């Protein structure tokens, strides 16, 4: 009996799929385990508790990004560290969560998550609230949804995630360039993504 388990990255619509990308724990192959309308994107792993190292965290995100960019697939992301001991356990989760996964795939279809942080320069003095509202209004018009993230630093003026249609991503990036140019004397803009839409999915999954 194999000691290999399934490390799961996310859920897509049913498809036989293989991807050559380095996964968590150094896995050299990413593939799917299918059950009816759904497929889990997985790689093999020999532990039930993978280490939360920077390398593994990057690998988790890189796999999800590769799946999204290869054919613009829609993927419901799983949090880091979701390991299933065998195929039956994984398929039980796909079966039990089918309604939630299908609904989530429909809601985020054709979108990506983009992150925007506005960070005040040292000694910068300006109307934070006015700039935050102006930037938020401009980006809201090009997004499907937005999520407020924590202001964990005194210099952090805005920290939000945006759910953006693929077709709006270029326009969103152009708006970020304009905002950066307009405000470069008193703040910097950190623009990240595309990410799988972690901040717009609310599904709790247990492993066994």
Secondary structure, DSSP 4 states (H G I P E B T S, - for coil): ----EEEEEEEEES---EE----GGG-S-EEEEEETTEEEEEEEES-SS----HHHHHHHHHHHHHHHHSS----EEPPTT-EESSHHHHHHHHHHTHHHHHHHHHHTTTEEEEEEEEEEPTT--S-HHHHHHHHHHHHHTT-SEEEE----STTEEEEEEEEEEGGGHHHHHHHHHHHHHHTTTTEEEEEEEEE--GGG--------
